[in-house]
Structure formats: C-alpha cells, structure tokens
C-alpha cells in the first residue's frame, strides 16, 4: 500500500475509534466525531487518489491546496450548519491529523 493510502487507512481507523469512544460517552459527541471524521477523511482520500494517478508536480501542489480548502470548508459547514459538540469534533479532527506524521516504510 502506498504512503498516502496508509494515511487514509490510519485516518479511518482513528476516526472509527474516536466515533466509538465518543458515542459511548454521549451520542451527540459521537455524531460530532463522525462529522469531523468525514470532514478530514474525504478530502484526504481524494488527494491520495490523485497522488496515485499523477506525477506532475504543479498538479500535485494544486490538489494539495484543494485538499486543504475542502477540509476547511467542510469543517466550517459542520460548525455553521449543525450543532457540534466541540470536544468530540475538535478532538477527533486533531487526532486524525496526527496520521500525517506516520513514518514512511523503509524501502
């Protein structure tokens, strides 16, 4: 599995664990964790898909910026359109972002 694919998989696992943990605590916290997980995971999965299909540096930079814009837009929409629980939402999002520090496999 490619490094971007491993990041997506790790984010999915972290998101599921957070959703389960926060749902056990309170259902609204779990719903907020779900929204944060989707806000982080979908743009990252899209970017991983693009990385696997091109080696064009300017295009990768463009899609990297697009991933960031999509992530921030999704977060803003969740905050504005729904009543999030801050603990579940921001904790889940922050933990999922830590997946970008996952070490690469040595070749």
C-alpha positions in Angstrom: 0.0 0.0 0.0 1.3 3.5 -0.9 2.1 6.0 1.8 -1.0 8.2 1.0 -3.1 5.0 1.1 -1.7 4.1 4.5 -2.5 7.6 5.8 -6.1 7.3 4.6 -6.4 3.9 6.3 -4.9 5.2 9.5 -7.2 8.2 9.5 -10.2 5.8 9.0 -9.1 3.7 12.0 -8.5 6.7 14.2 -11.9 8.2 13.1 -13.7 5.0 13.9 -12.1 4.6 17.3 -13.0 8.2 18.1 -16.6 7.8 16.9 -17.0 4.7 19.1 -15.4 6.3 22.1 -17.3 9.5 21.9 -20.6 7.7 21.2 -20.1 5.6 24.3 -19.7 8.9 26.2 -22.6 10.7 24.7 -24.5 10.2 21.4 -24.1 13.9 20.4 -20.4 13.7 20.9 -20.3 10.6 18.6 -22.2 12.5 15.9 -19.8 15.4 16.2 -16.9 12.9 15.9 -18.5 11.4 12.8 -18.8 14.9 11.2 -15.1 15.7 12.0 -14.0 12.3 10.7 -15.8 12.8 7.4 -14.5 16.3 7.1 -11.0 15.1 7.4 -11.2 11.7 5.6 -13.0 12.6 2.4 -10.6 15.3 1.2 -7.6 13.2 2.2 -8.9 10.2 0.3 -9.5 12.3 -2.7 -5.9 13.6 -2.5 -4.5 10.1 -2.1 -6.4 9.1 -5.2 -4.9 12.0 -7.2 -1.3 11.2 -5.9 -1.7 7.7 -7.2 -2.6 8.9 -10.6 -0.2 11.7 -11.5 3.5 12.6 -11.1 3.0 16.2 -12.3 4.4 18.4 -9.5 2.2 21.5 -10.2 -0.9 19.4 -10.3 0.0 17.8 -7.0 0.6 21.2 -5.4 -2.8 22.4 -6.7 -4.6 19.3 -5.4 -2.8 19.6 -2.0 -4.1 23.2 -1.7 -7.5 22.0 -2.9 -7.5 19.3 -0.2 -6.8 21.9 2.5 -9.5 24.2 1.2 -12.0 21.3 1.0 -11.1 20.3 4.6 -11.5 23.8 6.0 -14.8 24.3 4.0 -16.2 21.0 5.4 -15.2 22.0 8.9 -16.8 25.4 8.5 -20.0 24.0 7.1 -20.3 21.5 10.0 -19.7 24.2 12.5 -22.2 26.7 10.9 -24.9 24.2 9.8 -25.0 21.8 12.7 -24.8 22.0 16.5 -21.5 20.3 17.1 -20.1 19.2 20.4 -16.7 20.8 20.5 -14.9 18.1 22.5 -15.8 15.3 20.1 -15.5 17.3 17.0 -12.1 19.0 17.5 -10.5 16.1 19.3 -11.4 13.7 16.5 -10.2 16.1 13.9 -6.9 16.8 15.7 -6.2 13.1 16.3 -6.9 12.3 12.6 -4.4 15.0 11.5 -1.7 13.3 13.5 -1.8 10.5 10.9 0.3 12.7 8.6 3.2 12.1 10.9 3.1 8.4 10.3 6.6 7.2 9.3 7.2 6.0 5.8 8.2 2.4 5.2 11.9 1.9 4.5 12.5 0.6 1.0 
